[in-house]
Amino acid sequence: MSFKRFTAELPTQLAARVDAIAACNGMTRDEAVQQALQTWLLHDEEERHRMTWEGLDDVDAGRVVSHDAIQEHVGALLHGRSSGRGPV
């Protein structure tokens, strides 16, 4: 496996948490950060997949908003006439 080095500045408290987790789990700081990123990316991918299927279920059930309603809502937002509600 090839690697690419990233450098990131972390708030002191977050860096301390990473170090503590690494120490508790017998890992290096790099390993702890890699695991955290892998977990976060997997969660993000799963959430995106879930939301896609949820949206498709809404379409199948007829829970959609017309293109005209969207255009009207965007126009209202651009001209400061928002009611605070989305296009329903």
C-alpha positions in Angstrom: 0.0 0.0 0.0 1.4 3.4 -0.8 1.0 6.4 1.4 0.6 10.2 1.0 1.6 12.5 3.9 -0.9 15.0 5.1 -0.1 17.8 7.6 -2.9 19.3 9.6 -3.1 21.7 12.5 -5.4 20.6 15.2 -6.7 22.5 18.2 -4.7 21.5 21.3 -7.6 19.8 23.0 -8.4 17.7 19.9 -4.7 16.7 19.5 -4.7 15.7 23.2 -7.7 13.5 22.6 -6.1 11.8 19.6 -3.0 11.2 21.6 -5.0 9.7 24.5 -7.0 7.4 22.2 -3.8 6.3 20.5 -2.1 5.6 23.9 -5.1 3.7 25.2 -5.3 1.5 22.1 -1.5 0.9 21.7 -1.4 2.9 18.4 0.7 5.6 17.0 -0.8 9.0 16.5 -0.8 8.4 12.7 -2.6 5.1 13.2 -5.3 6.7 15.4 -5.8 9.5 12.8 -6.0 7.0 9.9 -8.6 4.9 11.8 -10.6 8.0 12.6 -10.6 9.2 9.0 -11.5 5.7 7.7 -14.4 5.5 10.2 -15.6 9.0 9.3 -15.4 8.4 5.5 -17.2 5.1 5.8 -20.0 6.8 7.9 -20.2 9.6 5.4 -20.6 7.1 2.5 -23.2 5.1 4.3 -25.2 8.2 5.2 -25.1 9.5 1.6 -26.2 6.0 0.4 -29.1 6.0 2.9 -30.2 9.5 1.9 -30.2 8.6 -1.7 -32.5 5.6 -1.1 -34.7 7.7 1.1 -35.0 10.3 -1.6 -35.9 7.7 -4.2 -38.5 6.3 -1.8 -40.0 9.8 -1.6 -40.1 10.0 -5.4 -41.8 6.6 -5.6 -44.3 7.7 -3.0 -45.1 10.9 -4.9 -43.5 13.2 -2.3 -42.0 15.7 -4.7 -41.9 19.4 -5.2 -42.6 20.8 -8.7 -39.9 22.6 -10.6 -42.1 25.8 -10.7 -42.4 25.7 -6.9 -38.6 25.5 -6.5 -38.1 28.4 -9.0 -40.7 30.5 -7.1 -39.0 29.8 -3.8 -35.5 30.6 -5.1 -36.8 33.8 -6.6 -38.4 34.8 -3.3 -35.1 34.1 -1.5 -33.1 36.1 -3.9 -35.5 39.1 -3.5 -35.7 38.9 0.3 -39.3 37.7 0.4 -38.7 34.4 2.2 -41.4 33.1 4.4 -38.8 31.0 6.2 -40.4 27.9 4.8 -39.2 25.8 2.0 -41.1 25.1 -1.2 -44.0 22.9 -0.1 
